[in-house]
Amino acid sequence: QVQLVESGGGLVQPGGSLRLSCVASGFTFSSSAMNWYRQAPGKQRELVAAITSTGDNKIYADSVKSRLTISRDNAKSTLYLQMNFLKIEDTGMYYCDATRRGRGKGTQITVYS
C-alpha cells in the first residue's frame, strides 16, 4: 500500500524558510518520479516542483523558481522541498505525490504578516 507522509509545514512570516519532508513507503521510491503540489484556498491544485527518479532533472513552477528547491534521498525514501523567501501567496496545503501512484494527505503552510 502506497503511503506518503508529509511534514514540516507551519506558520511563517514573509521572507522566512521552511523545509518540507515526505517519507514514502509501499513502493519502490527510487524508481518513481516525485512531485510537490499545492492548493490555496479557493484555487485549483497546482504543480510546484517535480523531480525524476534519479534526481537528475527538476522542474519548477514559474512562481517559485529560485526560491524553492526539490530534492530526494533515495536511500531514505524521502522527498524534500526547501522553501526560502516565502511569500503570502505561498500559503496553502502542500502535497507530496508519487507519479501515477498516489498522494499524501498534505501539510499546511501559512505565510502571514
PyMOL commands that set and color helices and strands:
alter all, ss='L'
color gray80, all
select helices_A, chain A and resi 29-31+88-90
alter helices_A, ss='H'
color red, helices_A
select strands_A, chain A and resi 3-7+10-12+18-25+34-39+46-51+58-60+68-73+78-83+92-98+102-103+107-111
alter strands_A, ss='S'
color yellow, strands_A
deselect
rebuild
show_as cartoon
